[in-house]
Amino acid sequence: MPPSRNRSATVSLLAAALLLLGGAFSASGADPATEPLPAAASAQASGASGHAIGVRHFMFARGKDRSLPTTVWYPTRGSARRTKGQPQGDAQPLPGKLPLIVWSHGFYSNPQMQEGMTRFLAEAGYVVVAAAYPFTKKDTPKFNKLDVPNQSLDASFVVTQMLQPDNPLAGSIDPDRMAAIGHSGGGTTTDGLFTVHRDPRLKAGVIFAGRPAGAYRGSPVPMLFIHGDKDPVVAYEQGRTSYAANPWPKAFLTIIGGEHGAGINDAERGHHQAMATLLDFLTWALDGDDTARLRLAGDATLDGVTRFESVGIYSSASTTTTTTTTATTAPATTRPSLAPVAAG
């Protein structure tokens, strides 16, 4: 089986397992906000298992004052169940070309603090590259929230370093299947990669609880926005502003009652739906898997927990909004147009 097809099958199993657990909480009367399982453990408990993962550490620098210690998680041979989800240092990556995700952390955080997300994505078959940004990371002596625009340039720089011929993982990366994801300040950093500091190499973007960084520019790519509507740190309206300004194929997952960690933290409501939506979206956007596209709305929604809407994904001329577990689908032959469409 080709590597991309094998990875898509793994992603589908993981997404299905997450949704089974998310639905089980609802059907049992349990509150998914208070009784979740960690993402990887959720999938394993339902009988699905992702890839075992390897981890490597790099010390990049973009100038003398911009040290960028970078951690990379990636799939390797074996199953996450067998290794209990623990990364194996300097393990050999899976054979073939793998999609890359550049992950950006939020303020007062670092890649290790968000390792539940990065490892989850690596188990699903992605090379996940995450730098610790010099002036917004945890314990930095010179915190500066105004440095976020520079972080977009840092993220692009780190991707470039990963693709250098002498990088031990360069041969495992597919430069035509790369995306950016970030949370909070990292979400704004990610937004910058498609606006003020556009990186044309990136084929998709996902923003968790981010702020607008500027006007979208360059060739259109699909983008997914995930935000809790009770976020006390980055107002839900700021996420909506970014979504409304985006003229490309896009989707917005609202986590009803969700706060700032909505979607990325296992202890918050809507986590299972957010992770299944994320996997569907990436599989469609990077692999062109139309089945994943058609799963999006159904996997994204759980009545009273999440609400999903999209523009240009199911139809280039209409907005789809759903708050139930029934997906709004399009014929299998319909492919999303990447021409600019009216914002919804």
C-alpha positions as CSV (number, residue, x, y, z in Angstrom):
1,M,0.0,0.0,0.0
2,P,1.5,3.4,-0.9
3,P,2.6,5.5,2.2
4,S,0.0,8.2,1.7
5,R,-2.8,5.7,1.4
6,N,-1.6,3.8,4.4
7,R,-1.4,7.0,6.4
8,S,-4.9,8.0,5.3
9,A,-6.3,4.7,6.6
10,T,-4.6,5.2,9.9
11,V,-6.0,8.7,10.1
12,S,-9.5,7.4,9.4
13,L,-9.3,4.8,12.1
14,L,-8.1,7.4,14.6
15,A,-10.8,9.8,13.7
16,A,-13.5,7.1,13.9
17,A,-12.2,6.0,17.3
18,L,-12.3,9.6,18.6
19,L,-15.9,10.1,17.4
20,L,-17.0,6.8,19.0
21,L,-15.7,7.9,22.3
22,G,-17.1,11.4,21.9
23,G,-20.5,10.0,21.1
24,A,-20.3,7.5,23.9
25,F,-19.9,10.2,26.5
26,S,-23.0,12.0,25.2
27,A,-25.1,8.8,24.9
28,S,-24.2,7.8,28.5
29,G,-25.1,11.2,29.9
30,A,-21.5,11.9,30.8
31,D,-20.2,15.4,30.3
32,P,-17.5,15.2,27.6
33,A,-16.0,18.4,29.2
34,T,-15.2,16.5,32.4
35,E,-14.7,12.9,31.4
36,P,-12.4,12.8,28.3
37,L,-9.5,10.5,27.7
38,P,-6.2,11.7,26.3
39,A,-6.3,11.8,22.5
40,A,-4.0,8.9,21.7
41,A,-5.4,6.8,24.6
42,S,-8.9,7.4,23.3
43,A,-8.0,6.0,19.9
44,Q,-6.3,3.0,21.4
45,A,-9.1,2.3,23.8
46,S,-11.4,2.0,20.9
47,G,-9.2,-0.5,19.1
48,A,-7.4,1.8,16.8
49,S,-3.7,2.4,17.0
50,G,-1.6,5.0,15.4
51,H,2.0,4.8,14.4
52,A,4.8,4.5,16.9
53,I,6.7,7.9,16.9
54,G,10.3,9.0,16.9
55,V,11.7,12.3,18.2
56,R,14.7,14.4,17.3
57,H,16.0,17.7,18.6
58,F,17.6,20.5,16.6
59,M,19.2,23.8,17.5
60,F,18.4,26.3,14.8
61,A,19.0,30.0,15.0
62,R,17.8,32.9,12.9
63,G,20.3,35.5,14.0
64,K,22.2,35.7,17.2
65,D,19.2,36.8,19.3
66,R,16.8,34.3,17.7
67,S,17.7,30.9,19.0
68,L,15.1,28.3,17.9
69,P,15.4,25.0,19.8
70,T,13.2,22.7,17.7
71,T,11.6,19.4,18.5
72,V,10.4,17.1,15.7
73,W,8.0,14.2,16.2
74,Y,7.5,11.8,13.3
75,P,6.0,8.4,12.6
76,T,8.3,5.3,12.8
77,R,7.8,1.6,12.4
78,G,5.5,-0.1,14.9
79,S,2.3,0.9,16.7
80,A,1.7,3.5,19.3
81,R,-0.1,0.8,21.4
82,R,3.1,-1.3,21.6
83,T,5.3,1.7,22.6
84,K,2.5,3.1,24.9
85,G,2.8,6.4,22.9
86,Q,6.3,7.1,24.1
87,P,8.6,8.7,21.5
88,Q,11.8,6.9,20.5
89,G,14.8,9.1,20.3
90,D,16.4,9.3,16.8
91,A,14.3,6.4,15.5
92,Q,14.2,5.8,11.8
93,P,11.2,7.5,10.2
94,L,8.6,5.5,8.2
95,P,9.8,4.9,4.6
96,G,8.5,7.2,1.9
97,K,7.6,10.9,1.8
98,L,5.6,12.2,4.7
99,P,3.5,15.4,5.1
100,L,4.9,18.1,7.4
101,I,3.2,20.3,9.9
102,V,4.9,23.3,11.5
103,W,3.3,23.7,15.0
104,S,3.4,27.0,16.8
105,H,2.9,27.2,20.6
106,G,1.1,30.0,22.5
107,F,2.3,32.6,25.0
108,Y,4.2,31.3,28.1
109,S,4.3,27.8,26.5
110,N,6.6,25.6,24.6
111,P,6.4,22.5,22.3
112,Q,6.8,20.1,25.2
113,M,3.8,21.6,27.0
114,Q,1.6,20.9,24.0
115,E,3.1,17.5,23.3
116,G,-0.3,15.8,23.5
117,M,-1.1,17.5,20.2
118,T,2.2,17.1,18.5
119,R,2.4,13.4,19.4
120,F,-1.2,12.8,18.3
121,L,-0.4,14.3,14.9
122,A,2.8,12.2,14.6
123,E,0.9,9.0,15.4
124,A,-1.5,10.0,12.6
125,G,1.4,10.0,10.1
126,Y,2.8,13.6,10.1
127,V,6.2,15.0,10.6
128,V,5.5,17.7,13.3
129,V,8.1,20.5,13.6
130,A,7.8,22.8,16.6
131,A,10.2,25.5,17.6
132,A,10.3,27.3,21.0
133,Y,10.0,31.0,20.1
134,P,12.6,33.2,21.9
135,F,10.4,35.9,23.3
136,T,7.0,34.2,24.1
137,K,8.1,30.8,25.3
138,K,7.8,29.7,28.9
139,D,10.5,31.1,31.2
140,T,11.9,33.5,28.6
141,P,13.7,36.3,30.5
142,K,12.5,38.9,27.9
143,F,8.8,38.2,27.2
144,N,7.5,40.3,24.4
145,K,4.0,39.7,22.9
146,L,4.8,42.1,20.1
147,D,7.3,39.7,18.7
148,V,4.6,37.5,17.2
149,P,5.0,38.7,13.6
150,N,8.7,37.6,13.8
151,Q,7.5,34.2,14.8
152,S,5.9,33.7,11.4
153,L,9.3,34.3,9.9
154,D,10.8,31.9,12.5
155,A,8.3,29.2,11.5
156,S,9.2,29.5,7.8
157,F,12.9,29.5,8.6
158,V,12.5,26.2,10.6
159,V,10.7,24.6,7.7
160,T,13.6,25.6,5.4
161,Q,16.1,24.1,7.8
162,M,14.2,20.8,7.8
163,L,14.3,20.7,4.0
164,Q,18.1,21.2,3.8
165,P,19.8,18.2,2.2
166,D,22.0,17.6,5.3
167,N,19.0,17.4,7.6
168,P,18.6,13.7,8.7
169,L,14.8,14.0,8.2
170,A,14.8,15.9,4.9
171,G,14.4,12.8,2.8
172,S,11.3,11.8,4.6
173,I,9.4,15.1,4.0
174,D,7.1,15.8,1.1
175,P,7.6,19.5,0.3
176,D,4.3,19.5,-1.6
177,R,2.3,18.5,1.5
178,M,3.1,21.0,4.2
179,A,0.7,22.8,6.6
180,A,0.8,25.1,9.6
181,I,-1.1,24.8,12.9
182,G,-1.0,26.9,16.0
183,H,-2.8,27.8,19.2
184,S,-3.4,31.2,20.8
185,G,-0.2,33.3,20.1
186,G,0.8,30.4,17.9
187,G,-2.5,30.6,16.1
188,T,-1.8,34.3,15.3
189,T,1.7,33.2,14.2
190,T,0.1,30.7,11.9
191,D,-2.3,33.3,10.6
192,G,0.8,35.4,9.7
193,L,2.1,32.6,7.5
194,F,-0.9,33.2,5.2
195,T,-1.0,37.0,5.6
196,V,1.8,39.4,6.5
197,H,4.5,36.8,6.0
198,R,3.0,34.5,3.5
199,D,4.8,31.2,3.0
200,P,3.7,29.9,-0.4
201,R,5.0,26.4,0.4
202,L,2.2,25.8,2.9
203,K,-0.9,24.1,1.5
204,A,-3.2,24.4,4.5
205,G,-3.6,26.2,7.8
206,V,-5.3,25.5,11.1
207,I,-5.8,28.2,13.7
208,F,-6.9,27.4,17.3
209,A,-8.0,30.5,19.2
210,G,-5.9,32.9,17.2
211,R,-6.1,36.6,16.4
212,P,-6.1,38.2,12.9
213,A,-2.6,39.0,11.7
214,G,-3.4,40.9,8.4
215,A,-4.9,40.5,5.0
216,Y,-4.8,37.1,3.4
217,R,-2.6,37.0,0.3
218,G,-1.2,34.7,-2.3
219,S,-2.7,31.6,-3.8
220,P,-5.7,30.3,-1.9
221,V,-5.4,27.3,0.4
222,P,-8.0,25.7,2.7
223,M,-8.0,26.9,6.3
224,L,-9.7,25.6,9.4
225,F,-10.5,27.8,12.5
226,I,-11.3,26.2,15.9
227,H,-12.4,28.4,18.8
228,G,-14.4,28.2,22.0
229,D,-17.2,30.7,22.2
230,K,-16.5,31.5,25.9
231,D,-12.7,32.1,25.4
232,P,-11.6,34.6,28.1
233,V,-8.2,35.1,26.6
234,V,-8.6,35.5,22.9
235,A,-12.2,36.6,22.2
236,Y,-14.3,34.4,20.1
237,E,-15.1,37.4,17.9
238,Q,-11.4,37.7,17.0
239,G,-11.5,34.2,15.5
240,R,-14.7,35.1,13.7
241,T,-13.0,38.2,12.3
242,S,-10.2,36.1,10.8
243,Y,-12.7,33.6,9.4
244,A,-14.8,36.4,7.8
245,A,-11.8,38.0,6.2
246,N,-10.5,34.8,4.7
247,P,-11.6,34.6,1.0
248,W,-10.5,31.0,0.5
249,P,-12.2,27.6,1.1
250,K,-12.6,27.5,4.9
251,A,-14.3,26.0,7.9
252,F,-15.1,27.1,11.4
253,L,-15.6,24.8,14.3
254,T,-17.2,26.5,17.3
255,I,-16.9,24.6,20.6
256,I,-20.0,25.7,22.5
257,G,-19.0,26.9,26.0
258,G,-15.4,26.2,25.2
259,E,-12.7,28.3,26.8
260,H,-9.1,29.1,25.7
261,G,-7.8,25.6,25.5
262,A,-10.9,24.3,23.7
263,G,-10.0,21.6,21.2
264,I,-6.4,21.1,22.1
265,N,-6.6,20.2,25.8
266,D,-8.0,16.8,26.7
267,A,-9.9,18.1,29.7
268,E,-12.1,20.5,27.6
269,R,-15.4,19.8,25.9
270,G,-15.4,19.2,22.2
271,H,-11.9,17.7,22.1
272,H,-12.9,14.5,20.3
273,Q,-14.8,16.4,17.6
274,A,-11.9,18.9,17.2
275,M,-9.4,16.2,16.7
276,A,-11.5,14.2,14.3
277,T,-12.2,17.4,12.3
278,L,-8.5,18.2,12.3
279,L,-7.6,14.8,10.9
280,D,-10.3,14.9,8.3
281,F,-9.3,18.4,7.2
282,L,-5.6,17.6,6.9
283,T,-6.3,14.4,5.0
284,W,-8.5,16.3,2.5
285,A,-6.3,19.4,2.2
286,L,-2.9,17.6,1.9
287,D,-3.8,14.3,0.4
288,G,-6.8,15.3,-1.7
289,D,-8.9,12.6,0.0
290,D,-12.5,13.4,-1.0
291,T,-13.9,10.9,1.5
292,A,-12.3,12.9,4.3
293,R,-13.9,16.1,2.9
294,L,-17.3,14.5,3.0
295,R,-16.8,13.3,6.6
296,L,-16.0,16.8,7.9
297,A,-19.4,18.2,8.9
298,G,-20.6,15.0,10.4
299,D,-17.4,14.3,12.4
300,A,-17.3,18.0,13.5
301,T,-20.6,18.2,15.2
302,L,-22.2,17.0,18.4
303,D,-25.5,18.6,19.4
304,G,-24.9,21.1,22.2
305,V,-21.1,20.7,22.1
306,T,-19.9,21.8,18.7
307,R,-21.2,23.8,15.7
308,F,-19.6,23.6,12.2
309,E,-19.8,25.9,9.2
310,S,-17.9,26.1,6.0
311,V,-17.5,28.1,2.8
312,G,-16.1,26.7,-0.5
313,I,-15.6,23.2,0.9
314,Y,-18.9,21.6,0.0
315,S,-19.8,24.2,-2.6
316,S,-18.0,27.3,-3.8
317,A,-21.2,29.3,-3.7
318,S,-22.9,28.4,-0.4
319,T,-22.3,28.3,3.4
320,T,-22.9,25.1,5.2
321,T,-23.8,25.3,8.9
322,T,-24.7,22.2,11.0
323,T,-25.2,21.6,14.7
324,T,-26.2,18.0,14.5
325,T,-24.3,14.8,13.9
326,T,-25.6,14.6,10.3
327,A,-23.2,15.7,7.7
328,T,-24.2,17.9,4.8
329,T,-22.6,16.2,1.9
330,A,-21.9,16.9,-1.7
331,P,-21.6,14.4,-4.6
332,A,-18.4,12.4,-4.5
333,T,-17.4,14.0,-7.8
334,T,-17.5,17.5,-6.4
335,R,-14.0,18.9,-5.7
336,P,-13.4,22.2,-3.8
337,S,-12.4,25.1,-6.0
338,L,-9.4,27.0,-4.6
339,A,-10.4,30.2,-6.4
340,P,-11.3,33.0,-4.0
341,V,-15.0,32.8,-2.8
342,A,-17.1,35.2,-0.9
343,A,-16.6,35.2,2.8
344,G,-19.3,33.9,5.0
